[in-house]
């Protein structure tokens, strides 16, 4: 039997700081991570919980310049459509946001979910099959925390057409696109979300109230 771990008060405080400093990074330095760091982070990510131990996450390291260009085109098209949906002050603020690190981030990782994997034999999915997707999202969060602990920034780009990304990366048809992650050392760090710093949105204290039944 494994020994029960004991986490010190200092560790608990560091963990709280990790949660505070885990930010969505939009501005990156261009030099790559040292060899092996990204692989180590992805290995840690596979410790994430998953329904039925199905491990449905699928990571694709996007290194080919032509494929990156196709991804960037999808983003630019979707971003232009998103901008057209705002007007006035919102439009000006949106136009001023740098919504992707696609140009500067040295590493790109696309995250997919095998929504019906053989692994796990369907345990826990009969009434809620979407739990495979939730499991893959848990893996993304695990990766994000592990990266932040090592001073590595992560930016989640969601302004993309899933079908276009799957086609650009030649992905099996039964994999569902979840996230496109830009990864590298951040150009600047902050414990406050950028969207809050620029006045786009603020945290709602009411979200910290609990419903009791």
N, C-alpha and C positions, 0 to 999 in steps of 0.2 A: 504494500500500500504506500502511495506517495505521501510524503510528509506535508502536513498542512502548512501553507505559506503564512508567514507573519509579515504584514506590511506596516512599516513604521509610520509614525505620525509625520515624519519628514517626507516620506514617500507620498503619503496622502496629500500633503500640501503641494508637492511637486506635480502630482496628478491633476489637482485642481488648476494649477498654473498652466498645465498642458492644455486642458480644456479651454481656458481663457485665451491662450495664444494661438489656438488652432484657427487659422483664418483662411478664407478663400483668396489665394494670391493671384493677382492680375498682372503684376510687373515682375519680370524675371531678369537675372543676370544670364548671359548667354553661354557661359562656360559649363561643360557637362559635369555631372557628379563623378566622383572618383570611381574607378572600376569596381564592380561588385556591389556598390551601395544600393542601386535600384533592385538588383536581384535579391539582396538580403531583405529589403523592405517588402517585396512581393512574397517572399517565403514567410515572413512574419504575418502577412495579411491572411495567409491560409490557416491561421489559428482562429479566424473569426468563426462565430457560431453559424450553423446552418441547419435548416429543417431536415430531420432524418439523417443528419451527417451526409447530406447530398453534395455539398461543396459545389454549387451550381455556377459559381463565378468563372468567367473566362476572360483572361487578360491578353490583349494584343498590343505588342510593342510596335508602334508605328515609326519606322525609321526611313522608309523609302521616300524620297523627295516628291515623286509624282503622286503618291498616295496622300502625303501631307498637303500637297497643293489642292487635291480634290476635296479634302476635308475643309481646307480654308475657304474654298469656293462655296461649299454648302453653308458655312458659317456666314460669309458675306451676304449671300442671298437671303438667308433667314434673318440676319441682323437688319438688313434694309427694310424687310417687311415689318419687323418689330418696331423700328423707328417710325414707320408710317402710321402706326397705331397710337402714337402719342401726339399731343399738340401743346403749344404754349411752353410753360416753364418745364413741364415734364419732358417734352421733346428736347429742349436745350440740355437738360441734365443727362438724358439718355445719350445724346450725341457726344457728350463730354466724357462718358464712362468708357474705360478700356475694358471691354467685356471678354477679352480672350488674350491669352499669352501665346497664341499660336505662332507668332513670328519670333519671339525671343526665347521661349522655354526650350531647353535643349532636349528634353525627353517628352514624348507623347505616349500615353497609354489609353487605349480604348477598352472599356469594360462592357462585357456582354453577359447575359444570363442564359444558360441552357434551362429553359423553363420546365422541361420534363426529363431530367436525367435518369439514367438507369440506376446510378448510385443512390443508395438510400431506399430503394424498392418502394418509393411512394409514401413512406412513413410520414404522417403529419400533413399530407397534402390532399387527402380525399375530399375534405370539405372546404379547404382554403388553398387551392393550388398556387395562388399568387405568393405563397410563403417562400418559394424559390427566389422570386425577385427581391423580396425583403431581405433574404439571406445574402444575396449579392450586394445589396446596398449596405448591409452591415460590414461586408468585406471592404467596401470603399471607405467607410468611416474608420475601420481598423487601419487601413493603409494610411489614411490622412493623419491619424494620431501618431503612428509610428514614424512617418516622415517628419512631422513637426518636432518630435522629440529629438531628431537628428539635425534639426535646422534646415530641413528641406521643405520648400514650398510646394503646394498643390493648388491648382485652379481647376474647378469643374466647369467645363463649357457645355451648356445645355441648349444653346441656340443653334440647333442643327437638325436636319431632316434625317431621322433614323434610317430610312431605306437607302438614302444616298450614302450614308456612312458605311452601312453593311455592304453595299455594292462596291464602294471605293476600296474597301479592305478585303473583299472576296471572302465574306463570312458565311458559314453554313446558314441555310434559311431558317432553321429552328432556333437560332440564337437571337435573343432580343437585345437590342442596343440600349444601354442604360446611361453611360457617361463617357465623356472624352476628357481625360485628365492631362493638363499641362504640368510638368514637373521640372523643378530646378531650384537653385538658390534664389530666394526672393531679393528683389532690388531694395526693398524696405520692409520693415516688420512693424506691426502694430497689434495691440490687444483689442482694438476696436474695429468692427467690420468697416470696410471701405464705403459701403452703401450708407452707413450711418455717418461716417466722416464727411461725405459730400452732401448730406441732407436728403438722400433719396428715401430713406425709411429709418425708423427707430424701433428699438425693442419695445414690446408692449408688456408693461408690468402685470397686466391682467392674465397673461399667459402663464404666470407663475402661481396662479390660484388653482386649487385642486377641487374637482367635483367629488362630492361624497354622496353615496347612496345608502 
